[in-house]
Amino acid sequence: MNNWAINPRIQFAAKQMWHGGVVAYPTEAVWGLGCNPFNEDAVMELLELKQRPVNKGLILLAADISQFEPFIYHLNDIQRQRIKNTWPGPVTWLVPNNGMAPKWITGDYTGVALRVTDHPVAAGLSRAFGAPIVSTSCNTQGRPPARTAFEVQRYFGGELDAITSGTVGKRTNPSEIRDLMTGDIVRAG
């Protein structure tokens, strides 16, 4: 199995994110844009590239559940088990924000969207970064998400700080989004 976290292009992208950069990387269904979720300037740059308003909120992606511990320590055992039953995988959970997620991540919502990916490159990038990363589709509002590195280049060219290696997974739909407190499906996957 390839350890993507030590791939030079993944390492470079992670370093760029630590320095406030915005990068592109493949996920289960589409290419994603990512940055350091705690760097407000980086998040604002990413949102400007996408032409996406901050009030919509963003998903955080991690390589494993332990990276989300600061965001989920307040959950009870039943809630934790519900999440663990779907991770890693294409399910994003809306979890009540315990104050760890900044407003530029949560947008107008009281929760934070969290997903542990099963895509090896996306997971490798999160591992190399050492923390959860922003994950949003690589496109401007209203355009189809990039599914190839060529489309990433066509959309954003030299505006990104790095584009990783890799290809998208076999999924055709974005991740399902579920509300942890109600169990409701917010977006079908």
C-alpha positions in Angstrom: 0.0 0.0 0.0 1.3 3.4 -1.0 2.0 5.8 2.0 0.7 9.0 0.4 1.6 11.1 3.4 5.3 10.9 2.5 4.8 11.5 -1.3 6.8 14.6 -2.2 3.9 16.3 -3.9 1.7 15.6 -0.9 4.4 16.9 1.5 4.7 20.1 -0.6 1.0 20.6 -0.6 0.8 20.2 3.2 3.6 22.7 3.6 1.8 25.2 1.4 -1.3 24.8 3.6 0.7 25.5 6.7 1.9 28.7 5.0 -1.6 29.8 4.2 -1.9 28.3 0.7 -4.9 26.7 -1.1 -4.3 23.3 -2.7 -6.2 20.8 -4.9 -6.4 17.1 -4.2 -8.5 14.1 -5.3 -11.3 12.8 -3.1 -13.7 9.9 -3.4 -15.8 11.5 -6.3 -14.2 14.8 -7.3 -11.1 17.0 -6.9 -11.3 19.1 -3.8 -9.9 22.4 -2.7 -8.3 22.5 0.7 -6.5 24.8 3.2 -5.8 25.2 6.9 -9.2 25.6 8.5 -7.8 27.7 11.3 -6.2 30.2 8.9 -9.0 32.7 8.2 -7.0 34.4 5.4 -6.5 31.0 3.6 -10.2 30.1 4.0 -11.2 33.5 2.6 -8.9 33.0 -0.4 -10.4 29.6 -1.0 -13.9 31.0 -0.9 -13.0 33.8 -3.2 -11.6 31.3 -5.7 -14.8 29.3 -5.6 -17.0 32.4 -5.5 -18.7 30.8 -2.5 -20.2 32.9 0.3 -18.8 32.2 3.8 -22.3 31.7 5.3 -22.6 28.4 3.5 -20.0 26.7 5.7 -17.4 24.2 4.8 -16.6 20.5 5.4 -13.5 19.4 7.4 -11.8 16.2 6.3 -9.5 14.0 8.3 -7.5 10.9 7.8 -8.8 9.2 11.0 -11.3 10.0 13.8 -8.5 10.9 16.3 -7.8 14.0 14.2 -11.4 15.1 15.1 -11.1 14.6 18.8 -11.1 18.3 19.7 -14.4 18.6 17.7 -16.2 15.5 19.2 -14.9 15.1 22.8 -18.4 16.3 24.0 -20.3 13.6 22.2 -21.8 10.6 24.1 -20.9 7.0 23.4 -24.0 6.4 21.2 -23.2 9.4 19.1 -19.5 8.4 18.7 -20.5 4.9 17.7 -23.0 6.2 15.1 -20.1 8.2 13.5 -17.6 5.4 13.8 -20.0 3.0 12.0 -19.7 5.1 8.8 -16.0 6.2 8.9 -13.8 6.1 7.0 -16.2 6.6 4.1 -18.4 9.0 2.1 -20.6 10.2 5.0 -20.2 13.7 6.4 -21.7 14.3 9.8 -23.1 17.6 11.1 -21.9 17.7 14.7 -22.8 20.4 17.2 -20.0 22.9 17.3 -18.4 22.9 20.8 -16.6 26.1 20.0 -13.6 24.6 18.3 -14.7 25.3 14.7 -14.4 29.0 13.7 -17.3 31.0 12.2 -15.6 31.0 8.8 -15.9 27.2 8.8 -19.4 26.8 10.3 -21.0 29.7 8.4 -24.5 30.4 9.5 -24.8 27.0 11.2 -24.5 25.8 14.8 -22.8 22.6 13.8 -19.6 21.7 12.0 -19.4 19.2 9.0 -16.9 16.4 9.6 -15.8 13.5 7.4 -13.1 10.9 7.7 -12.1 10.0 4.2 -11.3 6.6 2.7 -9.5 8.2 -0.3 -5.8 7.4 0.1 -4.5 10.7 -1.3 -6.9 12.9 0.6 -6.1 10.9 3.8 -2.4 11.2 3.1 -2.7 14.9 2.7 -4.5 15.2 6.0 -1.8 13.0 7.7 1.0 15.0 6.2 -0.7 18.3 7.3 -1.2 16.7 10.8 -4.7 17.9 11.3 -8.1 18.1 9.6 -8.2 20.2 6.4 -10.9 22.1 4.5 -12.6 20.0 1.8 -14.8 21.5 -0.8 -15.3 20.7 -4.5 -12.8 22.1 -6.9 -15.0 24.4 -9.0 -16.5 27.9 -9.0 -20.2 28.1 -7.9 -22.5 26.8 -10.5 -19.9 24.8 -12.5 -19.4 21.1 -12.4 -16.7 19.9 -10.0 -13.3 19.0 -11.5 -12.9 15.2 -11.9 -9.4 15.4 -13.4 -6.1 17.3 -12.8 -6.6 18.8 -16.2 -9.9 20.3 -15.2 -8.3 21.6 -12.0 -5.8 23.4 -14.1 -8.5 24.7 -16.4 -10.5 26.1 -13.6 -7.8 27.6 -11.4 -4.5 27.4 -13.3 -1.8 29.3 -11.4 -4.1 30.5 -8.7 -3.5 27.4 -6.5 -0.4 26.9 -4.4 -0.2 23.2 -5.1 -1.9 20.3 -6.9 -1.3 16.9 -5.5 -0.7 13.6 -7.3 -3.5 11.1 -7.7 -6.9 10.5 -9.2 -10.5 10.7 -7.9 -12.1 7.6 -6.6 -14.9 5.6 -8.2 -17.9 7.4 -6.5 -20.0 9.6 -8.7 -21.9 11.5 -6.0 -20.6 13.8 -3.3 -20.6 12.6 0.3 -23.9 12.1 2.0 -24.4 14.6 4.8 -26.3 13.5 8.0 -27.3 15.5 11.1 -25.9 13.7 14.1 -28.6 14.9 16.5 -31.6 14.0 14.4 -30.2 11.3 12.1 -31.8 13.2 9.1 -30.1 13.0 5.7 -29.3 16.6 4.8 -27.8 15.7 1.4 -28.1 12.3 -0.3 -24.8 10.7 -1.4 
